[in-house]
Amino acid sequence: MKRVTLLGPQRLQPTLAPTLASLGITGRVATVTAGWQEREPDDRELHEHLGGRSVNLRLWERAETTFLQDPELATAHRRRQERLRAMQDAYDLRLGHAIAAVIDLRRRHPDRDTVAGDTLAEEITAAIEAVRELDARHLGRVIEIHREFDAAWRPQERDAVRQNIEAVRALLGDAQAVAIAGGHVAVLLNRLLLFDLASLLGDRTVVAWSAGAMVVCERVILFHDHPPQGPGNAEVLESGLGLAPGVVPLPHARHRLDLDDTERVALFASRFAPAACIPMNEGARVDLDATRPGVPPGIVQLQPDGAVGAV
């Protein structure tokens, strides 16, 4: 992959068309709106925004048709998802206790220049590392379950899936870029994986926003500091497509994160380091080039000291 661009949410401030123009993309654009689920075909505004030169890959619809044609695969897929949800619930429970330990330790305030202060600092570091280890273990188990499923069922070799993969390959045709929209992040990722879109991209430019930006990175991180049930904990959901390494995009960050809470910002940045945790609000843009890995200079990101600013 030569070029990946992540954008902020597009509904209120669409920037996709000018972004593509700035990247020299003047031809057809393949779109993915699978995260919209039943509303996948409702892409008229997106199509018009792109000057009528888009073709929707219809990955959600293709998956629904595939599962009807191959009920055995559908059952196996459903069972895998049930297993993953059970694992996520157990991980969330353990994560809550692990993060509570970090918060409780940080609320203690002994003099930093004393032995007690030094000891507390060491314990806080150890508690954060315990959270990181829990995240890594959970992600490893998720990857293992996917590998077991792929080895047992070889979905891309089954007729219904293979036929759709070839149809998608044909639709991509002369498309210069692929635009991946947001929506339900887990549904979007599952459809991208089912039809192995990453292997079909070639050297096409990828532009993604909201949940789309999340799934093209190495890890899919769910986050919300203000869910209905109270302060939430960011959690690792899945392994992403890995097209944008070293980045954790945070769509709608101003609404979903308390960026004035330095302790929460510091913990978030420390947990997912060395990846850059980047707020992606309306108008945001991050251009990544696989030949020059790393976050471009001047990009605002969460920092381990609790600040939010350019590094």
C-alpha positions in Angstrom: 0.0 0.0 0.0 1.5 3.3 -1.1 -0.8 5.8 0.4 -3.5 5.9 3.1 -5.4 9.0 4.1 -7.5 9.2 7.3 -10.2 11.9 7.5 -12.5 13.3 10.1 -16.2 12.6 10.0 -17.9 13.5 6.7 -21.5 14.1 7.5 -21.3 17.7 8.6 -18.1 18.7 6.8 -17.5 16.5 3.8 -13.8 16.8 2.6 -13.5 13.5 0.7 -13.7 15.0 -2.8 -11.2 17.8 -2.3 -8.9 15.4 -0.5 -9.0 13.0 -3.5 -8.4 15.9 -5.8 -5.3 17.0 -3.8 -4.0 13.4 -4.1 -4.3 13.5 -7.9 -7.3 11.1 -8.0 -9.4 12.1 -11.0 -10.9 8.7 -12.0 -13.3 6.2 -10.5 -13.6 5.7 -6.8 -14.8 2.4 -5.3 -16.7 3.0 -2.1 -17.4 0.8 0.9 -20.5 1.6 3.0 -20.9 -1.8 4.6 -20.8 -0.3 8.1 -24.2 1.3 7.3 -25.7 -2.2 7.2 -29.3 -2.0 5.8 -28.6 1.6 4.6 -25.7 0.5 2.6 -27.3 1.4 -0.8 -28.3 4.9 0.6 -25.1 6.5 -0.8 -26.6 9.1 -3.2 -25.1 12.0 -1.3 -21.7 10.3 -1.3 -22.0 9.5 -5.0 -23.0 13.1 -5.8 -20.2 14.5 -3.6 -17.8 12.4 -5.7 -19.2 13.8 -9.0 -21.0 10.7 -9.9 -17.8 8.7 -10.4 -18.2 6.2 -7.5 -19.1 2.5 -7.5 -20.3 0.9 -4.3 -18.8 -2.5 -3.6 -21.9 -3.5 -1.7 -20.0 -5.7 0.8 -22.8 -5.8 3.4 -25.3 -7.0 0.8 -22.9 -9.5 -0.6 -22.3 -11.0 2.9 -26.0 -11.3 3.5 -26.4 -13.1 0.2 -23.4 -15.3 0.9 -24.8 -16.4 4.2 -28.1 -17.3 2.6 -26.3 -19.3 -0.1 -24.0 -21.0 2.4 -25.9 -21.6 5.7 -23.1 -23.9 7.0 -20.6 -21.0 6.8 -23.3 -18.6 8.2 -23.7 -20.9 11.3 -19.9 -21.1 11.8 -19.5 -17.4 11.4 -22.3 -16.7 14.0 -20.7 -19.1 16.5 -17.4 -17.4 16.1 -19.0 -14.0 16.7 -20.7 -15.3 19.8 -17.4 -16.6 21.1 -15.7 -13.3 20.4 -18.5 -11.4 22.3 -18.1 -13.7 25.3 -14.4 -13.1 25.3 -15.0 -9.3 25.0 -17.3 -9.4 28.0 -14.7 -11.2 30.1 -12.0 -8.9 29.0 -14.1 -5.8 29.8 -14.7 -7.1 33.3 -11.0 -7.6 33.9 -10.1 -4.3 32.2 -12.4 -2.4 34.6 -10.5 -3.7 37.6 -7.1 -3.2 36.0 -7.9 0.5 35.1 -9.4 1.1 38.6 -6.1 0.1 40.1 -4.3 2.7 38.0 -6.8 5.4 39.0 -6.7 4.5 42.7 -2.9 4.6 42.7 -2.8 7.9 40.9 -5.2 9.4 43.5 -2.6 9.0 46.2 -0.3 12.0 46.5 2.8 11.3 48.6 5.7 13.7 48.2 7.5 12.8 44.9 10.9 13.4 46.5 10.4 10.7 49.2 10.9 6.9 49.1 7.1 6.5 49.2 6.7 8.8 46.2 9.3 6.8 44.2 7.6 3.6 45.1 4.2 4.9 44.1 5.5 6.0 40.7 6.9 2.5 40.2 3.6 0.9 41.1 1.7 3.2 38.8 4.0 2.2 35.9 3.5 -1.4 36.8 -0.3 -1.0 36.9 -0.3 0.6 33.4 1.9 -2.2 32.1 -0.6 -4.7 33.5 -3.4 -3.0 31.5 -1.2 -3.1 28.3 -0.5 -6.8 28.9 -4.2 -7.5 29.3 -4.9 -5.6 26.0 -2.2 -7.6 24.2 -3.4 -10.9 25.6 -7.0 -10.2 24.5 -5.9 -9.2 21.0 -3.8 -12.3 20.7 -6.7 -14.5 21.6 -8.9 -12.7 19.1 -6.3 -13.2 16.4 -6.1 -16.9 17.4 -9.8 -17.4 17.1 -9.8 -15.8 13.6 -7.0 -18.1 12.5 -8.8 -21.1 13.8 -11.9 -20.1 11.9 -10.0 -19.5 8.7 -8.1 -22.8 9.0 -11.3 -24.8 9.6 -13.6 -23.1 7.1 -11.3 -21.5 4.5 -14.1 -19.0 3.7 -12.3 -17.4 0.7 -12.3 -20.8 -1.0 -16.0 -21.5 -0.6 -18.0 -20.9 -3.8 -20.3 -18.1 -2.6 -17.5 -16.1 -1.1 -15.1 -16.7 -4.0 -17.7 -15.6 -6.5 -18.2 -12.3 -4.7 -14.5 -11.8 -4.4 -14.2 -12.0 -8.1 -17.2 -9.7 -8.5 -15.5 -7.1 -6.2 -12.2 -7.5 -8.1 -14.0 -6.7 -11.4 -15.8 -3.7 -9.8 -12.5 -2.4 -8.6 -11.2 -2.5 -12.2 -9.9 0.8 -13.1 -10.8 2.5 -9.8 -7.9 4.7 -8.7 -8.9 4.8 -5.0 -11.1 3.1 -2.4 -13.1 5.2 0.0 -14.2 3.4 3.2 -17.0 5.0 5.2 -17.9 4.6 8.8 -20.9 3.0 10.6 -20.9 -0.1 12.7 -17.2 -0.8 13.1 -17.4 -4.6 13.8 -19.8 -5.2 10.9 -17.6 -3.2 8.6 -14.4 -5.0 9.6 -16.1 -8.5 9.3 -17.2 -7.7 5.8 -13.8 -6.4 4.7 -12.2 -9.6 6.1 -14.8 -12.0 4.6 -14.1 -10.7 1.1 -10.4 -10.2 1.8 -10.5 -6.7 0.5 -7.0 -5.8 1.6 -5.5 -8.3 -0.9 -7.6 -6.8 -3.7 -6.4 -3.2 -3.2 -3.1 -3.4 -5.0 -1.4 0.0 -5.0 -4.7 2.0 -5.0 -5.0 4.9 -2.6 -7.2 4.3 0.4 -9.2 7.1 2.0 -11.1 6.2 5.2 -13.1 8.1 7.8 -14.9 7.4 11.1 -15.2 3.6 11.6 -13.5 3.2 8.3 -10.4 5.0 9.6 -10.5 2.7 12.7 -10.6 -0.6 10.7 -7.7 0.2 8.4 -5.3 0.6 11.3 -3.5 -2.2 13.2 -5.9 -2.3 16.2 -9.5 -1.3 16.4 -9.9 0.6 19.7 -13.4 1.4 21.0 -13.7 4.4 23.2 -16.2 6.7 24.9 -15.6 8.6 28.1 -19.3 9.4 28.5 -21.5 6.4 27.7 -25.0 6.2 29.3 -23.8 3.9 32.1 -21.0 6.3 33.2 -17.3 6.9 32.4 -16.2 4.2 30.0 -12.9 2.5 29.4 -11.3 2.3 26.0 -11.1 -1.3 24.9 -9.3 -3.3 22.2 -11.9 -4.9 19.9 -10.1 -6.5 17.0 -7.0 -6.5 14.8 -7.5 -4.2 11.9 -6.4 -4.4 8.3 -2.9 -3.0 9.2 -2.9 -0.5 6.3 -2.0 2.5 8.6 0.5 1.2 11.1 1.4 3.2 14.2 -1.9 5.1 14.4 -5.0 4.9 16.7 -7.6 7.3 15.1 -10.2 8.7 17.4 -13.2 9.8 15.4 -15.5 12.4 17.0 -12.9 12.8 19.8 -14.3 16.1 21.0 -17.7 14.5 21.7 -16.5 11.1 22.9 -13.4 11.9 25.0 -12.9 14.2 27.9 -9.7 15.8 26.5 -9.5 18.1 29.5 -9.0 15.2 31.9 -5.2 14.9 31.9 -5.3 11.6 33.8 -7.5 9.9 31.3 -5.6 11.3 28.3 -2.3 10.3 29.8 -3.5 6.7 30.5 -4.9 6.4 27.0 -1.7 7.6 25.4 0.4 5.4 27.6 -1.7 2.3 27.0 -1.4 2.4 23.2 2.1 3.7 22.8 4.1 3.8 20.7 1.1 4.2 18.4 0.0 7.8 18.0 -3.6 8.4 19.4 -4.9 11.1 17.0 -8.2 13.0 17.6 -10.1 12.9 14.2 -12.7 15.6 14.4 -14.4 17.3 11.4 -11.8 18.6 9.0 -9.0 16.4 10.3 -6.7 14.8 7.8 -3.7 12.5 8.2 -1.7 11.3 5.2 0.4 8.2 5.6 2.9 6.8 3.2 4.0 3.2 3.5 7.4 4.1 2.1 7.9 6.6 5.0 6.2 5.0 8.0 5.3 7.3 10.9 3.0 10.1 11.8 3.5 13.3 9.8 4.9 16.2 11.8 2.5 18.7 13.3 -0.3 16.2 13.8 -2.1 16.7 17.2 -2.2 13.6 19.3 -2.7 12.5 22.9 0.5 12.5 24.9 1.6 10.5 28.0 1.8 13.6 30.1 -1.9 14.3 29.6 -1.5 17.0 27.0 -3.1 17.1 23.6 -0.8 18.7 21.0 1.7 18.2 18.2 4.8 16.3 18.9 
